Amino acid sequence: MGKHHDDNRRPKVIAASAGLLAVAIAAATFTASQAASDVSTTPERATETLREKATTSGTAWAVDPGTNEVVVTADSTVTGARWDSLKSTVDKMGKGVRLERAEGTFRLFAEGGDAIFAGGSRCSLGFNVVTNDNRPAILTAGHCTAAGRQFSLAAGGRAAATVARSTFPGNGDFALLTYNDRNADAPSQVDTGNGNRVQIRRAAEAQVGRQVQRMGSTTGLRSGRVTALNATVNYPEGRVTGLIQTTVCAEGGDSGGPLFAGSDAIGLTSGGSGDCRRGGVTFFQPVTKALAAVGARIP
């Protein structure tokens, strides 16, 4: 999405952003029913309890709409007393909550995607947008802006965009960068490689079960489906709430890239698990919430 630069490496899009947060969900599942409890906990109550007692690095949770259960995931760093405490918390909540073990870890990939640079770090952009005062701008992942306030389109190049708003961690993972040139050519498109482009016409809410596509500078165009909404992920850098959970794979460098369905802008790559050889789980920042927070729209 946005300006695209062909450096003969991979299909790219100034529509991806910085650090991919990695996790891998494994097969081992520990359910509340194993605790021999007949008590059923509502998703709302379970989420409240988890925020109070399980906000520890390496954990995440979201509601499985198929079963209305809260699925709690613990990565490989959650061991010993931390694992025991988490499992005890889940077991005490009884039915309606299940615990899954992940092989990987929640983390940021520092180099991000392609196309923009700040403070020695490389990031990619999500969607070109227009602010409420009609300035061309870029929507990308918030954790990308930890590298600096000025972004260039080439390593060591002249600054092309400036951070205007940024959120991470907390209630999302998004940032608004305004182009320094008010007349910058910033088309509302996603470059999907091989000379193909998708016109983005609107922002839309994610829907569980919807088939979606993601573009990234490392692994190109990938597809999957939305599996859960309003996911919470606990990274070493802090907790991030309100994310979209999907089956789309992603790898380092894909972070911040656009999640879309047809001409609908859906999300920005925030983090995930696994890779595109074995598959994985990826979390996305909802575009609609990011646009509302920063005061911008899809042109």
MIDOSE-1310 file (N, C-alpha, C; in nm, 2 decimals, decimal comma, always signed):
residues 299
mgkh	+0,08/-0,12/+0,00/+0,00/+0,00/+0,00/+0,09/+0,12/+0,00; +0,06/+0,21/-0,08/+0,14/+0,34/-0,08/+0,24/+0,34/-0,19; +0,35/+0,42/-0,17/+0,46/+0,43/-0,26/+0,53/+0,29/-0,26; +0,58/+0,25/-0,38/+0,65/+0,13/-0,38/+0,78/+0,15/-0,45
hddn	+0,88/+0,08/-0,40/+1,01/+0,09/-0,45/+1,07/-0,04/-0,49; +1,10/-0,06/-0,62/+1,15/-0,19/-0,67/+1,30/-0,19/-0,67; +1,36/-0,27/-0,57/+1,50/-0,28/-0,56/+1,55/-0,42/-0,60; +1,46/-0,49/-0,68/+1,49/-0,62/-0,74/+1,51/-0,72/-0,63
rrpk	+1,46/-0,70/-0,51/+1,48/-0,80/-0,41/+1,35/-0,89/-0,40; +1,24/-0,83/-0,36/+1,12/-0,90/-0,35/+1,00/-0,80/-0,38; +0,88/-0,86/-0,41/+0,77/-0,77/-0,43/+0,75/-0,70/-0,30; +0,75/-0,56/-0,30/+0,73/-0,49/-0,18/+0,62/-0,39/-0,19
viaa	+0,59/-0,33/-0,07/+0,48/-0,23/-0,07/+0,51/-0,14/+0,05; +0,50/-0,01/+0,02/+0,51/+0,08/+0,13/+0,38/+0,07/+0,20; +0,35/-0,05/+0,24/+0,23/-0,08/+0,31/+0,25/-0,20/+0,40; +0,35/-0,19/+0,47/+0,38/-0,29/+0,57/+0,45/-0,21/+0,69
sagl	+0,49/-0,26/+0,80/+0,55/-0,18/+0,91/+0,65/-0,25/+0,99; +0,69/-0,21/+1,10/+0,81/-0,26/+1,17/+0,81/-0,39/+1,24; +0,80/-0,42/+1,35/+0,85/-0,54/+1,42/+0,74/-0,65/+1,43; +0,77/-0,76/+1,37/+0,68/-0,87/+1,38/+0,70/-0,94/+1,52
lava	+0,59/-0,96/+1,59/+0,59/-1,01/+1,72/+0,56/-1,16/+1,71; +0,65/-1,25/+1,75/+0,64/-1,39/+1,72/+0,59/-1,48/+1,83; +0,51/-1,57/+1,79/+0,46/-1,68/+1,87/+0,44/-1,80/+1,79; +0,43/-1,92/+1,86/+0,39/-2,04/+1,78/+0,30/-2,12/+1,87
iaaa	+0,19/-2,15/+1,82/+0,09/-2,22/+1,90/+0,11/-2,37/+1,88; +0,13/-2,45/+1,98/+0,16/-2,59/+1,96/+0,04/-2,67/+1,99; +0,05/-2,80/+1,98/-0,06/-2,89/+1,99/-0,11/-2,91/+2,13; -0,02/-2,91/+2,23/-0,06/-2,95/+2,37/-0,16/-2,85/+2,42
tfta	-0,28/-2,90/+2,46/-0,38/-2,82/+2,51/-0,43/-2,87/+2,65; -0,44/-2,77/+2,75/-0,48/-2,81/+2,88/-0,61/-2,74/+2,90; -0,72/-2,81/+2,92/-0,85/-2,75/+2,94/-0,90/-2,74/+3,08; -0,99/-2,65/+3,10/-1,04/-2,63/+3,23/-1,12/-2,76/+3,28
sqaa	-1,17/-2,83/+3,18/-1,24/-2,95/+3,22/-1,15/-3,05/+3,29; -1,02/-3,05/+3,26/-0,93/-3,14/+3,33/-0,91/-3,11/+3,47; -0,96/-2,99/+3,51/-0,96/-2,96/+3,66/-1,08/-3,01/+3,72; -1,16/-3,08/+3,65/-1,28/-3,15/+3,71/-1,37/-3,04/+3,77
sdvs	-1,39/-2,93/+3,70/-1,47/-2,82/+3,75/-1,60/-2,81/+3,66; -1,71/-2,80/+3,72/-1,84/-2,78/+3,64/-1,88/-2,64/+3,63; -1,79/-2,55/+3,69/-1,82/-2,40/+3,69/-1,79/-2,35/+3,55; -1,88/-2,27/+3,49/-1,86/-2,21/+3,36/-1,84/-2,06/+3,38
ttpe	-1,73/-2,01/+3,33/-1,69/-1,87/+3,34/-1,72/-1,80/+3,21; -1,79/-1,68/+3,21/-1,82/-1,61/+3,09/-1,69/-1,54/+3,04; -1,69/-1,52/+2,90/-1,57/-1,46/+2,85/-1,53/-1,32/+2,91; -1,63/-1,24/+2,95/-1,61/-1,11/+3,01/-1,54/-1,13/+3,15
rate	-1,59/-1,22/+3,23/-1,53/-1,25/+3,36/-1,39/-1,31/+3,35; -1,38/-1,40/+3,25/-1,25/-1,46/+3,23/-1,14/-1,36/+3,19; -1,18/-1,27/+3,10/-1,08/-1,17/+3,05/-1,04/-1,08/+3,17; -1,14/-1,04/+3,25/-1,11/-0,96/+3,37/-1,02/-1,03/+3,46
tlre	-1,04/-1,15/+3,49/-0,95/-1,23/+3,58/-0,81/-1,24/+3,52; -0,80/-1,27/+3,39/-0,67/-1,28/+3,33/-0,59/-1,15/+3,33; -0,66/-1,04/+3,31/-0,59/-0,91/+3,32/-0,54/-0,89/+3,46; -0,61/-0,93/+3,56/-0,57/-0,91/+3,70/-0,46/-1,01/+3,74
katt	-0,46/-1,13/+3,69/-0,37/-1,24/+3,75/-0,28/-1,30/+3,65; -0,29/-1,27/+3,52/-0,21/-1,34/+3,42/-0,14/-1,24/+3,32; -0,13/-1,12/+3,35/-0,06/-1,02/+3,27/+0,08/-1,04/+3,29; +0,14/-1,14/+3,22/+0,28/-1,16/+3,23/+0,34/-1,18/+3,09
sgta	+0,46/-1,14/+3,07/+0,52/-1,15/+2,94/+0,51/-1,30/+2,89; +0,47/-1,31/+2,76/+0,47/-1,45/+2,70/+0,33/-1,51/+2,70; +0,22/-1,43/+2,73/+0,09/-1,48/+2,73/+0,00/-1,40/+2,64; -0,11/-1,46/+2,60/-0,21/-1,40/+2,51/-0,34/-1,46/+2,53
wavd	-0,45/-1,39/+2,51/-0,58/-1,46/+2,51/-0,68/-1,39/+2,42; -0,78/-1,47/+2,37/-0,88/-1,42/+2,28/-1,00/-1,51/+2,29; -1,12/-1,46/+2,25/-1,24/-1,55/+2,26/-1,25/-1,63/+2,13; -1,27/-1,76/+2,14/-1,30/-1,85/+2,03/-1,45/-1,84/+2,00
pgtn	-1,49/-1,77/+1,89/-1,63/-1,75/+1,86/-1,71/-1,88/+1,84; -1,64/-1,99/+1,80/-1,70/-2,11/+1,77/-1,75/-2,18/+1,90; -1,67/-2,17/+2,00/-1,71/-2,24/+2,13/-1,74/-2,14/+2,24; -1,72/-2,01/+2,22/-1,74/-1,90/+2,32/-1,64/-1,92/+2,44
evvv	-1,53/-1,99/+2,41/-1,43/-2,01/+2,52/-1,33/-1,90/+2,50; -1,26/-1,87/+2,61/-1,14/-1,78/+2,61/-1,02/-1,88/+2,60; -0,95/-1,86/+2,49/-0,83/-1,94/+2,47/-0,70/-1,86/+2,52; -0,63/-1,92/+2,61/-0,51/-1,86/+2,67/-0,39/-1,93/+2,61
tads	-0,30/-1,85/+2,56/-0,18/-1,91/+2,50/-0,05/-1,86/+2,58; +0,03/-1,96/+2,62/+0,15/-1,93/+2,69/+0,27/-1,97/+2,60; +0,37/-1,88/+2,58/+0,48/-1,92/+2,50/+0,59/-1,99/+2,58; +0,70/-2,02/+2,51/+0,80/-2,11/+2,58/+0,87/-2,05/+2,69
tvtg	+0,86/-1,92/+2,71/+0,93/-1,85/+2,82/+0,85/-1,86/+2,95; +0,72/-1,90/+2,94/+0,64/-1,92/+3,06/+0,66/-2,06/+3,12; +0,75/-2,07/+3,22/+0,79/-2,19/+3,28/+0,79/-2,18/+3,43; +0,81/-2,30/+3,50/+0,83/-2,30/+3,64/+0,71/-2,24/+3,71
arwd	+0,74/-2,15/+3,81/+0,63/-2,09/+3,89/+0,53/-2,01/+3,81; +0,58/-1,95/+3,70/+0,49/-1,87/+3,62/+0,39/-1,95/+3,55; +0,44/-2,07/+3,50/+0,35/-2,16/+3,43/+0,25/-2,22/+3,53; +0,30/-2,26/+3,65/+0,21/-2,32/+3,75/+0,10/-2,22/+3,79
slks	+0,14/-2,09/+3,81/+0,05/-1,99/+3,85/-0,06/-1,97/+3,74; -0,02/-1,96/+3,61/-0,11/-1,94/+3,50/-0,21/-2,06/+3,49; -0,15/-2,18/+3,50/-0,24/-2,30/+3,49/-0,34/-2,30/+3,60; -0,29/-2,27/+3,72/-0,38/-2,27/+3,84/-0,50/-2,16/+3,82
tvdk	-0,46/-2,05/+3,76/-0,56/-1,94/+3,74/-0,66/-1,99/+3,64; -0,62/-2,06/+3,53/-0,71/-2,11/+3,43/-0,80/-2,22/+3,48; -0,74/-2,31/+3,56/-0,81/-2,42/+3,61/-0,92/-2,38/+3,71; -0,89/-2,28/+3,79/-0,99/-2,23/+3,88/-1,11/-2,16/+3,82
mgkg	-1,09/-2,11/+3,69/-1,21/-2,05/+3,62/-1,30/-2,16/+3,56; -1,26/-2,28/+3,56/-1,35/-2,39/+3,51/-1,38/-2,39/+3,37; -1,50/-2,43/+3,33/-1,53/-2,44/+3,19/-1,54/-2,30/+3,13; -1,52/-2,29/+3,00/-1,52/-2,17/+2,93/-1,39/-2,10/+2,91
vrle	-1,28/-2,17/+2,96/-1,14/-2,12/+2,95/-1,05/-2,24/+2,92; -0,97/-2,23/+2,82/-0,87/-2,33/+2,80/-0,73/-2,28/+2,78; -0,63/-2,35/+2,81/-0,49/-2,31/+2,81/-0,42/-2,39/+2,70; -0,34/-2,32/+2,61/-0,26/-2,38/+2,51/-0,12/-2,34/+2,53
raeg	-0,03/-2,43/+2,50/+0,11/-2,41/+2,51/+0,17/-2,37/+2,37; +0,26/-2,27/+2,37/+0,32/-2,23/+2,24/+0,47/-2,27/+2,25; +0,52/-2,30/+2,13/+0,67/-2,34/+2,12/+0,76/-2,22/+2,11; +0,71/-2,12/+2,05/+0,79/-2,00/+2,02/+0,77/-1,89/+2,13
tfrl	+0,82/-1,77/+2,10/+0,81/-1,66/+2,20/+0,75/-1,54/+2,14; +0,68/-1,46/+2,22/+0,64/-1,33/+2,17/+0,76/-1,23/+2,17; +0,79/-1,18/+2,05/+0,90/-1,09/+2,04/+0,89/-1,00/+1,92; +0,97/-0,89/+1,92/+0,97/-0,80/+1,81/+1,09/-0,83/+1,71
faeg	+1,06/-0,82/+1,58/+1,17/-0,84/+1,49/+1,22/-0,70/+1,45; +1,34/-0,66/+1,49/+1,38/-0,52/+1,48/+1,38/-0,47/+1,34; +1,42/-0,55/+1,24/+1,44/-0,48/+1,11/+1,31/-0,45/+1,04; +1,20/-0,51/+1,08/+1,08/-0,48/+1,01/+1,07/-0,51/+0,87
gdai	+0,99/-0,44/+0,79/+0,98/-0,47/+0,65/+1,07/-0,39/+0,56; +1,01/-0,32/+0,46/+1,10/-0,24/+0,37/+1,05/-0,10/+0,36; +1,12/-0,02/+0,29/+1,08/+0,11/+0,24/+1,10/+0,23/+0,32; +1,10/+0,22/+0,45/+1,13/+0,34/+0,53/+1,23/+0,31/+0,64
fagg	+1,31/+0,41/+0,68/+1,42/+0,38/+0,77/+1,42/+0,50/+0,88; +1,46/+0,46/+1,00/+1,47/+0,56/+1,11/+1,57/+0,50/+1,21; +1,67/+0,58/+1,25/+1,76/+0,54/+1,36/+1,83/+0,41/+1,34; +1,86/+0,38/+1,21/+1,93/+0,25/+1,18/+1,83/+0,13/+1,17
srcs	+1,70/+0,15/+1,19/+1,61/+0,04/+1,18/+1,53/+0,06/+1,05; +1,49/-0,06/+1,00/+1,41/-0,05/+0,87/+1,26/-0,10/+0,90; +1,17/-0,03/+0,85/+1,03/-0,06/+0,87/+0,95/-0,06/+0,74; +0,83/-0,11/+0,74/+0,74/-0,10/+0,62/+0,62/-0,03/+0,66
lgfn	+0,54/+0,02/+0,56/+0,42/+0,09/+0,59/+0,30/+0,01/+0,56; +0,19/+0,05/+0,62/+0,06/-0,02/+0,60/-0,02/+0,04/+0,49; -0,09/+0,15/+0,52/-0,18/+0,21/+0,42/-0,16/+0,36/+0,41; -0,16/+0,41/+0,29/-0,16/+0,56/+0,27/-0,30/+0,61/+0,31
vvtn	-0,30/+0,72/+0,38/-0,43/+0,77/+0,43/-0,42/+0,93/+0,41; -0,53/+0,99/+0,44/-0,54/+1,14/+0,44/-0,59/+1,18/+0,58; -0,53/+1,28/+0,64/-0,57/+1,32/+0,77/-0,69/+1,41/+0,76; -0,75/+1,44/+0,87/-0,87/+1,53/+0,87/-0,85/+1,67/+0,82
dnrp	-0,72/+1,71/+0,82/-0,68/+1,84/+0,77/-0,62/+1,83/+0,63; -0,65/+1,71/+0,56/-0,62/+1,69/+0,42/-0,47/+1,68/+0,40; -0,39/+1,62/+0,49/-0,25/+1,60/+0,47/-0,23/+1,45/+0,43; -0,15/+1,42/+0,33/-0,12/+1,28/+0,30/-0,03/+1,22/+0,41
ailt	-0,07/+1,10/+0,45/+0,00/+1,03/+0,56/+0,01/+0,88/+0,54; +0,08/+0,82/+0,63/+0,10/+0,68/+0,63/+0,05/+0,62/+0,76; -0,02/+0,51/+0,76/-0,06/+0,43/+0,87/+0,02/+0,31/+0,88; +0,08/+0,29/+1,00/+0,18/+0,18/+1,02/+0,17/+0,13/+1,16
aghc	+0,26/+0,04/+1,20/+0,26/-0,02/+1,33/+0,33/+0,08/+1,43; +0,27/+0,09/+1,55/+0,32/+0,18/+1,65/+0,46/+0,15/+1,70; +0,49/+0,02/+1,71/+0,62/-0,01/+1,77/+0,74/+0,02/+1,67; +0,70/+0,05/+1,55/+0,81/+0,09/+1,45/+0,87/+0,22/+1,49
taag	+0,79/+0,31/+1,55/+0,83/+0,44/+1,58/+0,93/+0,45/+1,70; +0,96/+0,34/+1,76/+1,06/+0,34/+1,87/+1,20/+0,38/+1,81; +1,21/+0,36/+1,68/+1,34/+0,38/+1,62/+1,37/+0,52/+1,59; +1,27/+0,61/+1,59/+1,29/+0,75/+1,56/+1,17/+0,82/+1,52
rqfs	+1,18/+0,95/+1,50/+1,06/+1,04/+1,46/+1,06/+1,07/+1,32; +1,18/+1,07/+1,25/+1,19/+1,10/+1,11/+1,22/+0,97/+1,03; +1,14/+0,95/+0,92/+1,16/+0,83/+0,84/+1,19/+0,87/+0,70; +1,29/+0,80/+0,64/+1,33/+0,82/+0,50/+1,28/+0,70/+0,42
laag	+1,29/+0,71/+0,29/+1,25/+0,61/+0,20/+1,37/+0,52/+0,15; +1,49/+0,56/+0,20/+1,61/+0,48/+0,17/+1,70/+0,49/+0,29; +1,78/+0,39/+0,31/+1,88/+0,40/+0,42/+1,97/+0,52/+0,41; +1,97/+0,60/+0,51/+2,05/+0,72/+0,50/+2,00/+0,83/+0,41
graa	+1,88/+0,81/+0,37/+1,82/+0,91/+0,28/+1,75/+1,03/+0,35; +1,70/+1,12/+0,27/+1,64/+1,24/+0,33/+1,51/+1,20/+0,39; +1,48/+1,27/+0,51/+1,35/+1,24/+0,58/+1,23/+1,27/+0,49; +1,14/+1,17/+0,48/+1,02/+1,18/+0,40/+0,89/+1,19/+0,48
atva	+0,89/+1,15/+0,60/+0,77/+1,15/+0,68/+0,81/+1,16/+0,83; +0,72/+1,22/+0,90/+0,74/+1,25/+1,05/+0,63/+1,19/+1,13; +0,67/+1,13/+1,24/+0,57/+1,07/+1,33/+0,48/+1,18/+1,39; +0,35/+1,16/+1,37/+0,25/+1,25/+1,43/+0,18/+1,19/+1,55
rstf	+0,15/+1,06/+1,54/+0,08/+0,99/+1,66/+0,14/+0,85/+1,66; +0,15/+0,80/+1,78/+0,19/+0,66/+1,79/+0,14/+0,60/+1,92; +0,09/+0,47/+1,91/+0,04/+0,40/+2,02/+0,10/+0,26/+2,02; +0,17/+0,23/+2,13/+0,23/+0,09/+2,15/+0,32/+0,10/+2,27
pgng	+0,31/+0,01/+2,37/+0,20/-0,08/+2,39/+0,07/-0,01/+2,44; -0,03/-0,10/+2,48/-0,15/-0,04/+2,53/-0,27/-0,07/+2,44; -0,35/+0,03/+2,42/-0,47/+0,00/+2,34/-0,45/+0,00/+2,19; -0,36/-0,08/+2,15/-0,33/-0,10/+2,00/-0,19/-0,09/+1,97
dfal	-0,16/-0,10/+1,84/-0,03/-0,10/+1,78/-0,03/-0,03/+1,65; -0,03/+0,11/+1,65/-0,05/+0,18/+1,53/+0,02/+0,32/+1,54; +0,05/+0,38/+1,43/+0,11/+0,51/+1,42/+0,07/+0,58/+1,29; +0,07/+0,71/+1,30/+0,04/+0,80/+1,19/+0,17/+0,88/+1,16
ltyn	+0,22/+0,87/+1,03/+0,33/+0,94/+0,99/+0,29/+1,04/+0,88; +0,30/+1,16/+0,89/+0,26/+1,26/+0,79/+0,38/+1,28/+0,69; +0,35/+1,28/+0,56/+0,45/+1,31/+0,46/+0,50/+1,45/+0,48; +0,63/+1,47/+0,47/+0,68/+1,61/+0,48/+0,65/+1,69/+0,36
drna	+0,63/+1,63/+0,25/+0,58/+1,70/+0,13/+0,43/+1,69/+0,12; +0,36/+1,80/+0,14/+0,21/+1,79/+0,13/+0,16/+1,75/+0,00; +0,24/+1,75/-0,10/+0,20/+1,71/-0,24/+0,25/+1,57/-0,28; +0,29/+1,50/-0,18/+0,34/+1,36/-0,20/+0,24/+1,28/-0,27
daps	+0,29/+1,20/-0,37/+0,20/+1,10/-0,44/+0,18/+0,98/-0,36; +0,07/+0,96/-0,30/+0,04/+0,86/-0,20/-0,08/+0,78/-0,24; -0,08/+0,70/-0,35/-0,20/+0,63/-0,39/-0,25/+0,53/-0,29; -0,38/+0,51/-0,29/-0,45/+0,41/-0,20/-0,45/+0,28/-0,27
qvdt	-0,33/+0,21/-0,27/-0,31/+0,09/-0,34/-0,22/-0,01/-0,26; -0,24/-0,13/-0,28/-0,15/-0,23/-0,23/-0,08/-0,30/-0,35; +0,05/-0,30/-0,35/+0,13/-0,36/-0,45/+0,15/-0,51/-0,41; +0,08/-0,60/-0,49/+0,09/-0,74/-0,45/+0,19/-0,82/-0,53
gngn	+0,28/-0,75/-0,60/+0,39/-0,81/-0,67/+0,36/-0,84/-0,82; +0,46/-0,86/-0,90/+0,45/-0,89/-1,04/+0,37/-0,79/-1,12; +0,38/-0,66/-1,08/+0,31/-0,56/-1,15/+0,16/-0,54/-1,11; +0,12/-0,62/-1,02/-0,03/-0,62/-0,98/-0,05/-0,53/-0,86
rvqi	-0,16/-0,46/-0,86/-0,19/-0,37/-0,76/-0,34/-0,38/-0,72; -0,37/-0,37/-0,60/-0,51/-0,37/-0,55/-0,55/-0,23/-0,50; -0,66/-0,18/-0,56/-0,71/-0,05/-0,51/-0,78/-0,07/-0,38; -0,74/+0,02/-0,28/-0,81/+0,01/-0,15/-0,91/+0,13/-0,15
rraa	-1,04/+0,10/-0,12/-1,14/+0,20/-0,13/-1,20/+0,24/+0,00; -1,19/+0,15/+0,10/-1,25/+0,18/+0,23/-1,19/+0,10/+0,34; -1,21/+0,14/+0,47/-1,17/+0,07/+0,58/-1,29/-0,01/+0,63; -1,27/-0,14/+0,67/-1,38/-0,22/+0,72/-1,34/-0,30/+0,84
eaqv	-1,44/-0,34/+0,92/-1,42/-0,42/+1,04/-1,39/-0,56/+1,00; -1,30/-0,63/+1,08/-1,28/-0,77/+1,06/-1,40/-0,85/+1,10; -1,42/-0,96/+1,04/-1,53/-1,05/+1,07/-1,47/-1,19/+1,09; -1,51/-1,26/+1,19/-1,46/-1,40/+1,21/-1,50/-1,49/+1,10
grqv	-1,41/-1,56/+1,04/-1,43/-1,65/+0,93/-1,41/-1,59/+0,80; -1,39/-1,46/+0,79/-1,36/-1,39/+0,66/-1,23/-1,43/+0,61; -1,22/-1,46/+0,48/-1,09/-1,48/+0,41/-1,02/-1,35/+0,39; -0,89/-1,34/+0,42/-0,82/-1,21/+0,41/-0,68/-1,24/+0,35
qrmg	-0,62/-1,13/+0,30/-0,48/-1,14/+0,25/-0,39/-1,04/+0,32; -0,27/-1,08/+0,32/-0,17/-0,99/+0,38/-0,05/-0,98/+0,28; +0,00/-0,85/+0,27/+0,12/-0,83/+0,19/+0,24/-0,79/+0,27; +0,35/-0,85/+0,25/+0,47/-0,81/+0,32/+0,59/-0,82/+0,24
sttg	+0,70/-0,75/+0,27/+0,82/-0,74/+0,19/+0,90/-0,86/+0,20; +0,88/-0,95/+0,30/+0,96/-1,07/+0,32/+0,90/-1,19/+0,25; +0,77/-1,21/+0,28/+0,71/-1,33/+0,22/+0,60/-1,30/+0,12; +0,59/-1,17/+0,08/+0,49/-1,14/-0,03/+0,35/-1,15/+0,01
lrsg	+0,27/-1,20/-0,08/+0,12/-1,21/-0,06/+0,09/-1,34/+0,00; +0,02/-1,34/+0,11/-0,03/-1,46/+0,18/-0,17/-1,44/+0,22; -0,24/-1,56/+0,24/-0,38/-1,55/+0,28/-0,41/-1,64/+0,39; -0,53/-1,62/+0,45/-0,58/-1,70/+0,56/-0,72/-1,65/+0,60
rvta	-0,76/-1,67/+0,73/-0,89/-1,63/+0,77/-0,88/-1,57/+0,91; -0,98/-1,49/+0,94/-0,99/-1,43/+1,08/-1,05/-1,53/+1,17; -0,98/-1,55/+1,29/-1,03/-1,66/+1,38/-1,08/-1,60/+1,51; -1,04/-1,48/+1,55/-1,09/-1,42/+1,67/-1,07/-1,27/+1,67
lnat	-1,14/-1,20/+1,75/-1,13/-1,05/+1,76/-1,10/-1,01/+1,90; -1,06/-0,89/+1,92/-1,03/-0,83/+2,05/-0,93/-0,91/+2,13; -0,83/-0,96/+2,06/-0,72/-1,04/+2,13/-0,63/-0,95/+2,21; -0,58/-1,01/+2,32/-0,48/-0,94/+2,40/-0,35/-1,02/+2,40
vnyp	-0,24/-0,95/+2,37/-0,11/-1,01/+2,37/-0,02/-0,95/+2,46; +0,05/-1,02/+2,54/+0,15/-0,97/+2,64/+0,29/-0,99/+2,59; +0,35/-0,88/+2,54/+0,49/-0,88/+2,49/+0,58/-0,84/+2,60; +0,71/-0,86/+2,59/+0,81/-0,81/+2,69/+0,80/-0,66/+2,70
egrv	+0,76/-0,59/+2,59/+0,75/-0,44/+2,59/+0,62/-0,40/+2,65; +0,52/-0,49/+2,68/+0,40/-0,45/+2,74/+0,28/-0,52/+2,67; +0,16/-0,50/+2,74/+0,04/-0,56/+2,69/-0,02/-0,48/+2,57; -0,07/-0,55/+2,47/-0,14/-0,48/+2,36/-0,28/-0,54/+2,35
tgli	-0,38/-0,46/+2,34/-0,52/-0,51/+2,34/-0,59/-0,47/+2,21; -0,70/-0,54/+2,19/-0,79/-0,51/+2,07/-0,74/-0,55/+1,94; -0,66/-0,66/+1,93/-0,61/-0,71/+1,81/-0,69/-0,81/+1,74; -0,67/-0,83/+1,61/-0,74/-0,93/+1,53/-0,65/-1,05/+1,52
qttv	-0,70/-1,17/+1,54/-0,62/-1,29/+1,54/-0,66/-1,37/+1,41; -0,55/-1,42/+1,33/-0,58/-1,48/+1,21/-0,49/-1,61/+1,19; -0,51/-1,68/+1,08/-0,43/-1,79/+1,05/-0,33/-1,76/+0,94; -0,32/-1,63/+0,91/-0,22/-1,59/+0,80/-0,08/-1,60/+0,86
caeg	+0,01/-1,65/+0,78/+0,15/-1,66/+0,82/+0,22/-1,53/+0,80; +0,33/-1,51/+0,87/+0,41/-1,39/+0,85/+0,55/-1,42/+0,91; +0,65/-1,34/+0,86/+0,78/-1,35/+0,91/+0,84/-1,21/+0,94; +0,96/-1,21/+0,99/+1,03/-1,09/+1,02/+1,04/-1,01/+0,89
gdsg	+1,01/-0,88/+0,90/+1,01/-0,79/+0,78/+0,87/-0,77/+0,72; +0,77/-0,86/+0,76/+0,64/-0,85/+0,71/+0,55/-0,75/+0,80; +0,61/-0,73/+0,92/+0,53/-0,65/+1,02/+0,49/-0,52/+0,97; +0,36/-0,48/+1,01/+0,31/-0,35/+0,97/+0,24/-0,36/+0,83
gplf	+0,26/-0,47/+0,76/+0,20/-0,48/+0,62/+0,05/-0,48/+0,63; -0,01/-0,45/+0,51/-0,16/-0,44/+0,51/-0,23/-0,57/+0,51; -0,33/-0,58/+0,59/-0,43/-0,69/+0,59/-0,55/-0,64/+0,52; -0,59/-0,71/+0,41/-0,71/-0,65/+0,33/-0,79/-0,77/+0,28
agsd	-0,91/-0,73/+0,23/-1,00/-0,83/+0,17/-1,07/-0,76/+0,05; -1,03/-0,79/-0,07/-1,08/-0,71/-0,18/-1,03/-0,57/-0,18; -1,12/-0,48/-0,18/-1,08/-0,33/-0,17/-1,10/-0,28/-0,03; -1,12/-0,37/+0,07/-1,13/-0,33/+0,21/-1,00/-0,33/+0,28
aigl	-0,96/-0,22/+0,35/-0,85/-0,22/+0,44/-0,90/-0,28/+0,57; -0,83/-0,38/+0,63/-0,88/-0,45/+0,75/-0,78/-0,43/+0,87; -0,65/-0,44/+0,84/-0,56/-0,44/+0,96/-0,41/-0,41/+0,92; -0,33/-0,39/+1,02/-0,19/-0,37/+1,01/-0,12/-0,48/+1,09
tsgg	-0,02/-0,54/+1,03/+0,05/-0,65/+1,09/+0,12/-0,61/+1,22; +0,08/-0,67/+1,33/+0,14/-0,64/+1,46/+0,24/-0,75/+1,51; +0,20/-0,87/+1,50/+0,29/-0,98/+1,55/+0,23/-1,11/+1,51; +0,31/-1,22/+1,54/+0,26/-1,35/+1,51/+0,35/-1,46/+1,55
sgdc	+0,32/-1,58/+1,50/+0,40/-1,70/+1,53/+0,44/-1,78/+1,41; +0,54/-1,87/+1,43/+0,57/-1,96/+1,32/+0,64/-1,89/+1,20; +0,62/-1,94/+1,08/+0,67/-1,89/+0,96/+0,59/-1,94/+0,85; +0,62/-1,90/+0,72/+0,54/-1,93/+0,61/+0,58/-2,06/+0,55
rrgg	+0,66/-2,14/+0,61/+0,69/-2,28/+0,57/+0,60/-2,38/+0,65; +0,60/-2,35/+0,78/+0,52/-2,44/+0,87/+0,38/-2,38/+0,90; +0,36/-2,25/+0,87/+0,23/-2,19/+0,91/+0,25/-2,12/+1,04; +0,15/-2,05/+1,08/+0,15/-1,97/+1,21/+0,03/-1,89/+1,23
vtff	+0,03/-1,81/+1,34/-0,08/-1,73/+1,38/-0,02/-1,58/+1,38; -0,10/-1,49/+1,32/-0,06/-1,35/+1,32/-0,17/-1,26/+1,37; -0,13/-1,16/+1,45/-0,22/-1,06/+1,51/-0,21/-0,93/+1,43; -0,32/-0,86/+1,41/-0,33/-0,74/+1,34/-0,40/-0,63/+1,42
qpvt	-0,35/-0,51/+1,40/-0,42/-0,39/+1,45/-0,54/-0,36/+1,36; -0,66/-0,34/+1,41/-0,77/-0,31/+1,33/-0,75/-0,17/+1,27; -0,77/-0,15/+1,14/-0,75/-0,02/+1,07/-0,86/+0,08/+1,12; -0,98/+0,03/+1,13/-1,09/+0,13/+1,17/-1,06/+0,20/+1,30
kala	-1,01/+0,12/+1,40/-0,98/+0,19/+1,53/-0,86/+0,28/+1,52; -0,76/+0,24/+1,44/-0,64/+0,32/+1,42/-0,68/+0,46/+1,35; -0,76/+0,45/+1,25/-0,80/+0,57/+1,17/-0,88/+0,66/+1,27; -0,97/+0,61/+1,35/-1,05/+0,69/+1,44/-0,96/+0,76/+1,54
avga	-0,86/+0,68/+1,59/-0,77/+0,74/+1,69/-0,68/+0,85/+1,64; -0,64/+0,84/+1,52/-0,54/+0,94/+1,47/-0,61/+1,05/+1,38; -0,74/+1,03/+1,36/-0,81/+1,13/+1,28/-0,77/+1,13/+1,13; -0,79/+1,02/+1,07/-0,76/+1,00/+0,93/-0,86/+0,91/+0,86
rip	-0,85/+0,90/+0,72/-0,94/+0,82/+0,65/-0,86/+0,76/+0,53; -0,92/+0,66/+0,47/-0,87/+0,60/+0,34/-0,91/+0,70/+0,23; -0,82/+0,74/+0,15/-0,85/+0,84/+0,04/-0,94/+0,78/-0,07
